[in-house]
Amino acid sequence: MKHDNCKEGGFLTDPEIENYAEMHTSPESDLLHDLNRQTNLQVLMPRMLSGHLQGAFLAMLVKMIKPSFIVEVGTFTGYATLAMAEAMPENCRITTIEKNRENAALAEEFFEKGGYEEKIELLVGDAMDFIENLQFGSELVFIDADKRNNKKYYELILPKVKPGGFLLIDNVLWDGKVLDEKPDKDTQAIIDFNVHVQNDSRVENVLLPLRDGILLVRKK
Ligand SMILES: C[S@@+](CC[C@H](N)C(=O)[O-])C[C@H]1O[C@@H](n2cnc3c(N)ncnc32)[C@H](O)[C@@H]1O
């Protein structure tokens, strides 16, 4: 079910509840709908894509925060990137990082389709190679790549986030496996990361049981 230590699917919410929630959430744009479809047709493990509900949640946060600089680690085919881009203010820019070239190619195609090629910078390669050189002053960061490295990404990125800025970390409930008595290595890394944030006096945090769990963190 997993690929590259990334989440494929089989999330916690009851499918009927998720369907009901989507029916009472603003619809996704034609562009996002098409990207979702093309991802399902062309890419392995399409369920890694954020999807309608999570995309709408990210878009709503972007409208609330009104950031001028967003960072995403783990683009996949660009669904969350585009959901955020559609909601961001005119002056905002997004830097998103993806190591898989095929995923990045489809994302790029859709960034161009939406006319966002000037506003979205897509870096192709291992996130670890780029993060050190990322500019400071991000107000919103979405960490959604190889979950085992969540803590490394968090520690490298947090100093680059403005005070009062937000980080979102996806899949922190890992299909509910965080409650396992004998967690496997991946699950243990997620458990350790969640504890790390809970004990971090530099931030405030709330774990939202949306989809596979999103940890919403505010830098003090
Ligand atoms: C869960 S998917 C991202 C989903 C996407 N954020 C969305 O919401 O639709 C995780 C992605 O992270 C990428 N990834 C994994 N490890 C990475 C790394 N070290 N550097 C950059 N990208 C990585 C994978 O190739 C995959 O496309």
The ligand as a Tripos MOL2 file, in Angstrom:
@<TRIPOS>MOLECULE
LIG
   27    29     1     0     0
SMALL
NO_CHARGES

@<TRIPOS>ATOM
      1 C1          1.8010   12.0950   -0.8210 C.3       1 LIG1
      2 S1          2.5930   12.5900   -2.2830 S.3       1 LIG1
      3 C2          2.3120   14.3360   -2.3340 C.3       1 LIG1
      4 C3          0.8810   14.6900   -2.6240 C.3       1 LIG1
      5 C4          0.6610   16.1310   -2.9690 C.3       1 LIG1
      6 N1          1.2200   17.0260   -1.9580 N.3       1 LIG1
      7 C5         -0.8070   16.3990   -3.0800 C.2       1 LIG1
      8 O1         -1.3420   16.9240   -2.1080 O.co2     1 LIG1
      9 O2         -1.4460   16.0530   -4.0880 O.co2     1 LIG1
     10 C6          4.2950   12.5400   -1.8520 C.3       1 LIG1
     11 C7          5.2300   12.9560   -2.9670 C.3       1 LIG1
     12 O3          6.5030   13.2370   -2.3780 O.3       1 LIG1
     13 C8          7.5170   12.8300   -3.2760 C.3       1 LIG1
     14 N2          8.7430   12.6380   -2.5030 N.ar      1 LIG1
     15 C9          9.0650   11.6080   -1.6650 C.ar      1 LIG1
     16 N3         10.2680   11.7840   -1.1340 N.ar      1 LIG1
     17 C10        10.7410   12.9490   -1.6290 C.ar      1 LIG1
     18 C11        11.9520   13.6690   -1.4490 C.ar      1 LIG1
     19 N4         12.9090   13.2240   -0.6290 N.pl3     1 LIG1
     20 N5         12.1120   14.8290   -2.1050 N.ar      1 LIG1
     21 C12        11.1260   15.3040   -2.9200 C.ar      1 LIG1
     22 N6          9.9580   14.6610   -3.1380 N.ar      1 LIG1
     23 C13         9.7740   13.5030   -2.4990 C.ar      1 LIG1
     24 C14         6.9730   11.5610   -3.9120 C.3       1 LIG1
     25 O4          7.5970   11.2990   -5.1440 O.3       1 LIG1
     26 C15         5.4720   11.8930   -4.0370 C.3       1 LIG1
     27 O5          5.1720   12.3940   -5.3140 O.3       1 LIG1
@<TRIPOS>BOND
     1     1     2 1
     2     2     3 1
     3     2    10 1
     4     3     4 1
     5     4     5 1
     6     5     6 1
     7     5     7 1
     8     7     8 2
     9     7     9 1
    10    10    11 1
    11    11    12 1
    12    11    26 1
    13    12    13 1
    14    13    14 1
    15    13    24 1
    16    14    15 ar
    17    14    23 ar
    18    15    16 ar
    19    16    17 ar
    20    17    18 ar
    21    17    23 ar
    22    18    19 1
    23    18    20 ar
    24    20    21 ar
    25    21    22 ar
    26    22    23 ar
    27    24    25 1
    28    24    26 1
    29    26    27 1
@<TRIPOS>SUBSTRUCTURE
     1 LIG1         1 GROUP 0 **** ****
